[in-house]
């Protein structure tokens, strides 16, 4: 009976309107390059202070859900992740759009986001207290190996040239070390510049490396930005549903990966999407299609990054430890509301929590019609808008997005410089993705490694710290499998086919 009461409370007209408005607002903000999900939640948090706690949570959860999905729009249509969580979506989303299947890519992204969001919310409802313990089991060494696991994806992003991909990854790692060191607070690679002491801001670098080269190419080439078909194919919902059913195991696996990565404090949707993408490629029968417009790549990335929404709320609500950056903002809003998070939250204030979880289900379901409708008009706008209007608009959004993160003109300058460098490197066959991957994961790997080394040296057990913990061993096995699994599968298949050739 209690569950029905909480469901009915979430379905009240006011809460339904909040969920709908939150999804629409989050989707629009998330689709703009540089305006992250964290910013979307932070900007609209003051609105919630006068609301009931459950309604405030529903609104913030809906904004968060919509913003994570909205990042797919720019990723697919402009090759620029609207939010960092959509990095892996660019790998196959933009190639699909270039060949004229942008509408299908948008539909696939929406369906995958809904599936991932529902799976994450289901885990939040059913398994929150026991899964919160998983977050506590992760120490510095586990974060280090998780970052290495993410870096192993560089091999799959090589686009036929592993050496250049590795060089790009190393450049990203080098950029991640600029400024004050994560642990020792040493100042590195600033060359006496006060601007670089704060380091290279990740989102600004991401905007520059992905968006500026696209803008330069738009100006330099007379052809249309995306391929335009004579007949509008509409939403292509039937095709999207068929592909989602065909790759249902990929969707479920990626959603579960996203949920568990979301549980880890600070990991976030970008790592979830990259890990899920790597696993989708590793287990695919046609891994060579990834990076060239494979629907499975979009499904893996979008289902995983939306599953982090529900996953991130698990440590936030049960332990008071934000699972993702937007959760930190929401946690602050909860404290203002007088909600005491912790292990007793689900019993002492269960009506608030369960009403919110049902509201999260509602917001995720509403994301399907909202996402399909907004996506359709976004696609039509991008393919028909003249370049003379498209280029200045996107350039303006990149400048505003870079500046608004830290209100720093230096970030804008760094964004433009890195974008120009990325364009030049692109002329020589270097992809931006390994650079961004190294930049994002570099600080996580460094902090985890230094802390684990310090603990190991103090306890005279370096080997046990790095290679003796169960979770670390499991992640190391996944790294080995990710690096050598595809080659082993090809070797076995080739060996089976040889007798038939004779």
N, C-alpha and C positions, 0 to 999 in steps of 0.2 A: 504493500500500500504506500509506503514511504516513497518508493521509486516513482510511482505514478504521480504522487503529489509534487515531487521535484520536477517531473517532466511537464506537468500542467503549469507549474510556476514558470518554467522556461518558455512555454508556449503562450504566455500572456501577450496580448497585443503590443504592449510597450516593449517587452523584451524581444519580440520578433522584429519590431521596427529597429531596435538598437542593433540586433544582429545583422539585419539587411543593410542598414546605413553604415555600420562598421566595415562590412565586407566591401561595399562599394568604395568607401573612402580609402580603405587599405589597399585595394587593388589599383586605384588611380595613383596613389602616392608611390606604391611599390613599382609601378611601371615607369616612373621617371628615373633616369640614371642618376645614381648618387643619393637619392632619398631612400634610405634604408628602412627596414621594418622597425628598427629601434627608434628612428626619428619619427616614423608615423605614429607609433604608440606614444612617444614622449610629447609630441605636439598636442595630442588630443586628450592626454591624461587629465588636465585641469577640469575638463567637462564632467568627469566622473565624480568629482569630490562631493557634489550635492546629491548623488544617487545612492540607492541602496547598494550594499556590497555585492550582492549577486548580479544585479543589473550592471554595475560598473565592471565587474569581471567579464560579463558576456560581451560588453562593448569592446573592451580592450582585447579580449581573445579574438573577436571577429576582425578587428583592425589588423591584428598580428597575422591571422590566417590569410586575410585578403592581400596584405602587403607581400607575404612570402610568395604567393601565387603570382601577384602582379609583376614581379621581377622577370617572369618568363616572357612577357610581351617584348620588352626591349631586347632580351637575349635572343629571341627568335627572329625578330624583324630588323634589328639594328646591329646584331652581333655584340651588343653591350649589355652585360647583366644589369637589370634594373636594381637588383639587390645582390650582395655577395653570394647569397644562397643559390643564385641562378647561374653561377659560373659554368657548371657542367652542362647546363641546358644549351649554352651556345655551341657546344661541340657538334651537336647534330641538328639543333633547331635551326640555326642559320643556314646550313647547307640545304635543309629541306625547303626553307623559304626561297633560297636562290634558284632552286629548280622548279618553283611554282607551286610548292605544296605547303606554303606558309599557313593557309587556313586549316589544313589537316594537322599541322604541327601544333597550332594553337589549341585545337580541340583535344588532341592527345595530352597536351600539358594540363589542360583543365581537368580531364577525367582522371589523370594520374594524381593530380593534386588533391582531388576529392577523396580518392581511395586512400592516399597516404594520410590525409587529415583524419579520416574516420578510424583508421587503424591506430593512429597515435592517441586519439580520444578514447578508444576502447581500452587500450593499455592503461591510460590514466584512470579510467573508471574501475577497472577490474584488479589491476596489479600494482597500484601506486605504492603502497607501503613496502612490499617486498622488493620491488624494483629500485626503490630509492637506495637500498643497501648496495646496489651495484655501483652507484656513484661514489660511495664511500670507499669501495674496494680499489678504486683507481688512485694510484699514487703518481709521483713524478715520472717513474720509469715507464709506467703504462702509457702516460701521455707522450713520452718520447717515442715509444714503439708505434703508437697510433699515428704520430706525425710521420714516422718513417714509412709506415704502411701507405699513408696518403702520398708521400713522395715517390713511392714505387709506381704510381700511376703515370709518372713522367715517361716511362717506357712505352705506355700505350698511347701517349699523346705525341709520339715522335713523328707521325705522319711520314713515315718512310725514312727518316734520318735520325737515328737514335743519338748520334754524336751531337747534333745541333740541339736536340731536345735536352740532353744532359747539360750542355753549355748554358742553355736558357734557364734551366733549373738552378744551376750554380749561380747565375747572375741574380736570380730571385732570392736565393739564400744570402748572397752578399748584401743585397739591398735591405734584407730584414735585420742585418747587424748594424745598420747606420744608427747613430744616436747613442743613448744611454743603454748599457747592457741590462738584460732582464734581471740578473741576479746580483752581479758584482757592482753595478752602477758605474762601471768604467765608461768613458766617453770615447766612441770609436768612429772613424771614417767621417768626421765632420769637417776636416780640413780648415778648422778655425771658424767655421760658419755657425752663428747662433741659430740660424734657421733649421739646421739639420740635427740639432741636439734632441729635438722631439721625435726624430726618426722619420721614416717614410710612412705617411698615413696610408693604410691598406686600401680603403675605398677610393681615395683620390688616385692612387696608383692604378687601381683596377680600371677606373673610368678612363684614365689617360691611355693605358696600354690597349684597351679594347675599343674605345670610342674615337679617339683622335685619328688613328689610322683609317677608320671607316670614313670619317669626315673628309680626310685628305683624298681618299679614293673617290668619294662622291663628287668632289670638285674636279678631280683630274680626269674622270671618265664621262663621256657624253651619254652613255647608255643609262637606262632606268636602273634604279637601285635594286629592285626585285623583278623577277620574271612575271609578266602580266598575261593571264590567260584570257581568251576572248569571252568565255562564258563564266559567270560567277557560280561557283560550286556550292555556295552557302556554307553552312557549318560543317558539313561532311561528318555529321554525327554518327551515321551508320558505319562509315569506314573506321572512325575513331573507336567505336565500341567493339568492332570486329578485331581490331589490332590489340585493344586492351584485353579482350578475352583470349586471344591467341597467346599473348605474353603475360597471362595472369600470374604465373609463378614468379616472373621477374618483378611484377608490381608488388606482390605480397612480400617477397624477400627484401626488396628495396625499402618498403614501408617499415618492416621490422628493423632493418639496419638503421633507418632514420630515427626510429623511436629510441633505440638503444644509444645511438650517438647523441641524441638530444638529452638523454639522461645525464650525460657527462658534463659537468659544469664548464661552461666556456667553449665547448666544442662548436656548436652552432650548425646551421644548415649548409654552409659551404663545405665543411668537412664531410657531413652526412651525404651530400650529393656526390662528392668526389669518390667516397668509399663505395657507395651504391653503384656508381657508374663503373668503377673498376671491377666490381663483382659481376655486374651484368655483362661486361665485355669478356671477363674470364670464363664465364659459364656459357657464353653464346656459341652456337655452332658456326656462326659467320662473324667472327670478331673483326675481320678485315673491313666490314661495312661501317663499323663505328667511326665517327668523325667525318663521315661522308653523307650523313642524313639517315641514320638508323633510328626508327621510332623507339626501339628499346632503350636507347640512350636518353631520350627525353623522358620516357616513363620512369627510368631509374632515378634520374636527378630530381624530377618534380615530386614523385611520390615520397622520396626520402626527405627532401627539405621541408615538405609540409607535415610529415610525420614528426619532425622535431618539435612542432608546436605542442602536441600532446605530451611527447616525451620530456620536453624541457620543463613542463609544469610539474612533473613528478618530484624532482628534488626541490623545486621552488616551494611547493605547497607542503611537502612532507618534512623537509629538512631546513627550509629557509635558505637554501643555496640556489641561486639562479642557474638554471640549466643552460640558458642562452642569453645574449645581451638584452633582448626585449623583455625577458623575464625579470631582469634586474629592475627595469623601470616599473613593471607591473607590481613587483614585490614592494617597491617604495610606495606605490599608490595604495596597496593593501594595508600597509602600516598606517598611512594617513586615515584610512577607513576604520582603523581599530581592529582589524582582523589579525589574530595571532597565529601565524603559520607555525607548523611543527607537527610532530607525530600524532598529537591529540586533535588536530584540526578536523579530521574526518569524523570524529565522534562528537567533539564539543560544538562544532559549527558545521555539522554535516549538511544541513539544509542549504547553506550558502554554497558549499563546494559542489554538491551533486546537482544543484540547479545550474551552476556555472558549467559543469561538464555536459549536461544536456544542452545547454545553450551553445557550447562548442560544437556538438554534433549538428545542431540546427544551423549554425553559421557555415559549417563545412558543406552541408547539403545545399544551402542557399548559394554557395559559391559556384555551383554547377550552372544554373541559369544566368547568374550575374556574369560569370567568367565567359561563358559562351557568347553572350550578347555583346559585352564590352570588347571581347576579342575579335568578334566579327567586324565591328566598326573600326577597331584599331587597325586591323589588317587592310580593310578597304582604304582607310585614310593614308596609310603608309605607302601603298602601291600607287595611289592616284595623286598624292600631293606633289607639286612641282619641286624640283631640287632647290630652286631659288628660295623656297619657303622652308623646306625640310632641313637643309643644312644650318641656317641661322638658328632655327628653333632648337635643334638637337645641341648645337654648340652652346646656346644660352643655358640649356638645362644642365649641361656638363659643368659649366662654370659655376652656376648656382649650387649644384650638388656638391662640388668639391669645396666651395667656400663655406657652405652651411655646416659641414661636419665639425670643424673646429673654429669657424669664423676667422679663417686665416687666408690671407692672400698668398702666403708662401705655399700653401697646399695647392692653390690654383696654378702657381708657377711650376711646381714640381709635377703636377698632373700634365701640363702642356709639354714640358721637357721630356718626361717619360713617354708621352704619346708620340712625339716626334722620333725619339730613339726607337720606339716600337715599330713605327712605320718603316724606318731605315732598315732595321733588322728583318722586318717582314720581306723586304725586297731581296734579301739574301737567304730566304727560306727558314728564318727563325720564327716560331710560333709564339704568341703572347701567353698561351696557356701554361707552359712549363715555368715561365718567369713568375706569373701570378701565383702558381702553386707553391713555388719556392718561397715567395714573399710571405704568403699566408702561414705556411707551416713552419717556416724557419724559426720564428720566435717561440712557437710551442715546442719544437724539438730542442732548441737551445736551453730553454728554461727547464724542461724535463730532464735533459741530459746532465746539466750542471748540478741540479738538486740531487738527482740520483747518484751522481759521482761523489758528491759531498757526503751523502749518507753512507755510501759504500766504503769510502775511504775512512770515515770515522769508525765504522764497525768492522773494518778489515775484511769486508766481504763483497768486493766489487762484482765478482762473478755471480754470486748468489742474488745480488740486487738486480742485475741486468738479465740474468738467464735462469733464475731459480724460482720466480713467482709464477703461479699457474696462469694468470691472465696474460702476463708477458709472453709466456711460452706459446699460448694460443695465438696471440697477435703475430709473433715471429713465424709461426707455421703458415698463417694467412699471407704474410709477406713473401715467403718462399713459394707458396702456391701461386700467388699473383704474378711473380716474376718468371717462374719456370713452368707453371701449369700449362699455358697455351702451347709452348714449344713441345712439351711432353705429349700433349694430346695430338699435335700434328705429326709427331714422330710415330706414335702408335698407329694413327690412321694410315700414314704412308706405308708402314710395315705391313698392315693388313691388305693394302691394295696391291702391293708388289706381286704376290703370287698370281693374282688375277690378270695382271698385265702380261705375265708369261704364258 
